[in-house]
Amino acid sequence: MANIKKFEDLPVWQDARALTRSMFVSKRKTSDFIIIDVYKQLFRSLGSVTDNIAEGFERKGRKEFIQFLNIAKASAGEARSQVYRLEDFEIYTKEEAAAILEKLNSISRQLNGFIQYLKSSDIQGWRFKEEDPIYELQENLKS
């Protein structure tokens, strides 16, 4: 395979993007509902990023947290794909799309760095242990 560093480099993703654009262009008369649906999906994907970070953090251990961070990273990728679709539909200008994509790429890089840190860390779990700041907070709340 060629030099593939991100999903945008995959020929299959490029082909799927082109097909989606061609289908949209042929349905301009009914495009409003398509655009609304893409916005809704973008909103859900972005929410999934934050929700999975939060849910993973609330889990008991490192492996679960890493799993949810990976899901959050995948959701950021999904959101990037939707931004390209909105650019293709001429809802976002190239500049607007580029700004959003850069933020999403930054989030993906941060998540990847955090995942790598946790994978190499000795931290096994932190919920409800005496050295856990949340444990201390919970103990203080009980008093």
N, C-alpha and C positions, 0 to 999 in steps of 0.2 A: 504494500500500500504506500501511496505517496506520503509526504510529510504531513501527517494529520496531528494537529495539536489541540483542536477544539471541534465541536460538532459542526460548526459552520464550514469546516474544511471537507466534510464527508460528501462525496458526490450524491449519495442517496438523499441526504438532507437538502442539498441544493435542488435536486430534481423535484422533491416533494414541495419545496417552496415555490418553484416555477409552476407546478401544477395548480397549487392553491391560488396563486395569482391569476392564472389563466381562467380558472373557474369563477373567480370573483369578477373579473373584467366582463365575462360573458353574462353575468347576472346583475349588472349595474342597477336595473330597475328595482330589484329587491335587496339591494345591498345594505340598506339601513339596519335590517334585523341581523345581518351577518356581522356588521361592525359592532353592534351592541353586544352580540354574543362573544366576539373576540375580546372586547373590553371587559366583559364579565369574567371570562376565563383568565385574562391577564390579572385582574383583581384577585381572583382565587389563587393563582400561582404565586403572586407576591405575598398574599396572606399565608400561604403554605410555607414560605420561607421562614417567616417570623414564628408561625405556630410550631413548626417542627424544631426550631432552635429552642423554643420555650419548653415543649414537651420533652425533648431529649434531656434538657437540663434538669427537669424534674424527675427523671428516672433515677434508679438507684446506682447505676454504675457506668463506668467508662465505655464499655462496649455498646451499651444501649444508646448512650449519648452520641457516640460516633455514628451509629446507624441513623439516628435522626438528623445529624448534621449532614450526612450523605443525602438523605431525602431532601433536606432544605437546599442543598447544592443542586440537586436535580431539578427542583422547582424553579430555581433561578435560571437554569438552562431553558426550561419550558417557557418562562417569561420572556427570555431573549428571543426565542422563536416567534412568540406572539408579537413582539415589538417589530420584528422584520415584516410580519404579515401586515401590521398596521401601516408600516412604511410603504409596502407594496400597494396597499389600498389607497395610498396618498392621504392618509389621515395624519400621519406624522411626516414632517419634512425630513430629509436626510440628516440635517443638523440636529433636530429634535430626537430622532431615533438614535443617532450616534451618542448624544449626551446620556440618554437612558441606558443604552447598551454599555457604556463605560461604567456607569454606576453598578449595573448588574454584574459586569465582569469583575469589578472591585469586590463585590460581595462574594462572588464565587471564589476569588483568590483568598479572601479572608477566611472563608469556610474551609477551604483546602488547607490553609496554614494551620488552622485550629485543629482540624482532623489529624494532620501529621504530628502536631504537638502532642495530642492526646494519645496517639498510637505509640509514640516513643516515651511517654510518661510512665512513671511508676504508679500513678494514681489508679486505683482499682475501682473505688466507689467512695462516695462521700455522704450519702444520705444517712442521717440519724446516727452518726458517730460523734463521739465527744469532741473530736478536733474539728468538726464541721461547724462553720459559723451559723448555719441554719439550725443545727442542733441547739447551739447556745441560745439563739433567738427563741426557739420553741420552749426551751427550759425557762427562760425569763418570762415568757407569756403565760406559762402555767402558774407562776407565783402570784 
